[in-house]
Amino acid sequence: MSDFPTSILFGLLAGLIVLSGFFSSSETGMMSINRYRLKHAANKGNKSANRVIRMLKRPDRLIGVILIGNNLVNNLAAVITATICIKLYGSGSEVIGTIVLTLVMLIFAEVTPKTVAALHPEKVAYPFSLALQPMQFLLHPFVIMVNSLSNGLARLFGVDPSLATKHDHLDPDELRTVVDEAGDLIPDQHQGMLLNVLDLEKITVEDIMIPRTEVVGLDLNESVENLMKLIRSTDYTRLPVYEGDINNVLGTLHLRHVARFLTGDDSTVTHAAIRRFTRKPDFVHESTPLSSQLMNFQKSKGRMAIVVDEYGEVQGIVTLEDILEEIVGDFTTNTAEDEHEDITPLADGWYLIDGGAPIRDINKHLDWSLPQEGPKTLNGLAVEYLQAIPDGCISFDIDNYRFEVTALTGKMIEKAKVRKLRGN
């Protein structure tokens, strides 16, 4: 090589620096490319994206090709640099040549190409894959040999290289982060809806059900006159129908069917007529995730289900509207609920809250973070903390919240004043 003219050696060295930059940027571009954006481009028929996907199925082989090429180029560049230094300055100048080559390689073949590739991975990966694909075929024997040795060493440290492509999918928490970081790509309202959809797996029917104590239904042991009075005054479109006790539920009655058995005045209505137009009830366990119950409603074409516990005891009811409101927020006007507001704002940051108010509703309405892991209502949370129903109106703190009981019975805390403490 020392017989080559110096100009040719400099030309070869420049070409090797360019090749080194090619391999460095290829590695960064191929490894940092967004896999989901890549799949989207491939689904739209982008041939370059499909080629990159095929190469990334075995990242160990791709990296092997790049590193073999890069190391060959860098070593050859070092040899040529040493040859040039000896020809120009004599023996011993190789050290200076090595230092200069290191600086040149860092700037022009490492830092700059990798920075560009990291900022624009698609613009680098797509065209460069055209050259890497035939190289992968030509260097296949060397790659297999190198990968066999490196994968063997990796397994000694408990790493299985064959699992490299099995972790592309995001888990729900990671997907939440992606949605949170979407910024202007997704409007805030739609962003909130997407996050609520992801939360459906974590929320159970028990969390949003209407408890049995608040269920409005038709007891067929009542007189027809009382039943018709309830039908005419209710703000709900569907009512559970039962006999004597809600645990003996017969089904649900849609009020649009009332006209079918109301042929005259109330005296023409019979219990048998109400029973005839009652739809067979759908039962759901209280621990059912909302996502599953939403699918159940879709399959059954129903809009209301009776919630039961492990003993088959009725705990309440859940409706399709309740689940949809968990996704899109409140979108209906329910005068029955408006008349029984559970949360009343007071002065100095205090709120008067009904003991039966669900903790999830309190947290959503006030942007609080009361514990939700155990009891579902304010009364349940307070009684669990106190380990007994209090004998009188007492004050206590749970986490960062001050409670003052204002009304109670022998069975439960009916109302309490609550405020969030400052400084925490």
C-alpha positions, 0 to 999 in steps of 0.5 A, spaced: 500 500 500 505 504 501 507 504 493 500 507 492 501 515 490 499 519 496 493 522 493 490 516 492 491 514 499 487 520 501 482 519 496 481 512 499 481 515 506 476 520 504 471 514 501 472 510 508 470 516 512 464 516 508 462 509 508 464 509 516 458 515 516 454 511 512 454 505 517 454 509 523 447 513 521 444 506 518 445 503 525 442 509 529 436 510 523 434 503 523 434 502 531 431 508 532 425 508 527 418 509 530 416 502 529 408 504 529 409 509 524 413 504 520 408 499 520 403 504 518 407 506 512 408 499 510 400 498 511 399 504 506 404 500 501 410 503 502 415 498 499 421 501 503 417 501 510 416 493 508 423 492 507 425 495 513 420 491 517 423 485 514 430 487 516 428 489 523 425 482 524 432 479 526 435 486 529 441 481 531 443 480 524 442 487 522 447 490 527 452 484 525 452 486 518 453 494 520 458 492 525 462 488 521 462 493 515 463 499 520 469 495 523 472 493 517 472 500 514 475 503 520 480 498 521 482 499 513 482 507 515 487 506 520 492 502 516 491 508 510 492 513 515 498 510 518 501 509 511 500 516 509 503 519 516 509 514 514 510 517 507 509 524 509 513 524 516 517 518 517 516 513 522 513 515 529 508 519 526 503 514 526 501 516 533 499 523 531 495 520 525 491 516 530 489 522 534 487 526 528 483 520 525 480 519 531 477 526 531 475 526 524 472 520 525 468 522 531 466 528 527 464 526 520 463 519 521 460 518 528 457 524 532 454 528 525 451 522 522 448 519 528 445 526 530 442 526 523 439 519 523 436 520 530 433 526 528 430 523 521 430 516 522 425 514 516 429 519 511 436 515 513 433 508 514 429 507 507 434 509 502 440 506 506 436 499 507 437 498 499 444 497 500 444 494 507 439 488 504 444 486 499 450 486 504 446 482 509 446 477 503 453 477 501 455 477 509 451 472 511 456 467 513 460 472 517 454 474 520 451 467 522 458 466 525 459 472 529 452 472 531 452 465 534 458 467 538 455 474 541 448 470 542 452 465 546 455 470 550 448 474 551 445 467 554 450 467 559 448 473 562 440 471 561 439 474 555 435 471 550 436 474 543 430 471 540 425 475 544 428 481 541 422 482 537 416 480 541 416 486 545 414 491 540 407 492 543 405 497 548 402 495 555 396 499 557 400 504 561 405 505 556 399 507 551 396 512 556 403 515 555 403 515 548 396 518 548 398 523 553 404 526 549 400 526 543 399 534 544 396 537 538 395 531 534 389 529 538 384 534 541 384 534 548 376 532 549 378 526 544 384 525 548 380 524 554 376 519 551 381 515 549 384 515 556 377 513 559 377 507 554 383 505 556 381 505 563 375 501 562 379 494 564 381 497 571 373 499 572 368 494 574 361 494 574 361 495 582 364 502 581 359 505 577 352 501 579 346 504 582 346 501 589 340 497 590 338 502 596 337 508 590 334 503 585 327 505 583 323 499 581 316 496 580 314 492 586 308 487 583 306 486 590 304 494 590 297 496 588 296 497 580 294 505 582 301 505 586 305 502 580 302 507 575 303 513 579 310 511 579 310 510 572 307 516 570 312 520 575 319 517 574 324 520 570 327 513 568 325 510 561 327 503 564 325 500 571 326 493 574 320 489 576 320 485 582 316 481 587 316 483 594 324 484 594 329 486 589 332 480 590 326 476 586 327 480 580 323 479 574 326 483 569 326 490 566 320 494 563 321 499 558 316 505 559 315 505 551 311 498 552 306 502 557 301 504 552 300 497 550 297 495 556 294 501 558 288 501 553 283 505 558 284 508 565 288 505 570 283 500 572 284 496 565 291 495 567 293 488 571 299 485 574 299 480 569 299 485 563 305 489 566 309 482 567 307 480 560 311 486 557 317 485 562 323 483 559 327 478 561 333 480 566 340 480 564 345 479 570 352 481 571 357 480 577 359 486 580 367 484 579 365 484 571 370 490 568 366 495 564 369 493 557 366 486 558 360 489 560 360 493 554 361 487 549 355 484 553 350 489 552 352 489 545 351 482 544 345 482 548 342 489 545 340 490 552 341 497 556 340 495 563 343 489 567 342 487 574 348 487 578 349 481 583 354 479 588 358 472 589 352 469 593 347 472 587 344 477 592 342 483 588 347 489 589 344 494 584 343 496 576 348 498 571 346 501 564 349 502 558 349 510 559 353 509 565 358 506 561 358 511 555 358 516 560 365 513 563 368 514 556 365 521 554 363 524 560 356 526 562 352 527 556 344 526 559 340 530 563 337 526 569 332 530 573 332 525 578 339 525 579 339 533 579 334 533 585 339 529 589 345 532 588 350 529 593 356 534 593 354 541 596 360 546 596 360 550 602 365 556 604 373 555 605 373 549 601 368 545 605 363 540 601 357 537 604 357 530 601 352 525 602 354 518 605 352 514 600 356 518 594 360 514 590 368 515 591 369 515 584 364 520 583 367 525 588 374 524 585 372 526 578 367 532 580 372 535 585 379 532 582 380 529 589 384 522 590 380 519 596 382 512 596 378 507 591 381 500 593 376 498 598 369 501 600 366 504 594 362 510 598 364 515 602 360 512 608 364 506 607 370 509 607 369 513 613 367 507 617 372 502 615 377 508 617 374 508 624 372 501 624 365 502 627 359 507 626 361 513 630 357 515 636 356 522 634 359 527 630 366 527 630 372 529 626 378 525 623 383 525 617 384 520 612 390 521 608 390 529 606 382 530 607 379 532 613 372 529 615 367 532 619 360 528 620 354 532 620 349 527 620 348 519 622 344 514 624 345 507 627 346 504 620 351 509 617 354 516 616 348 520 612 352 526 611 359 529 612 363 535 611 370 534 607 375 538 605 382 537 602 388 540 607 393 545 604 400 544 604 400 537 601 
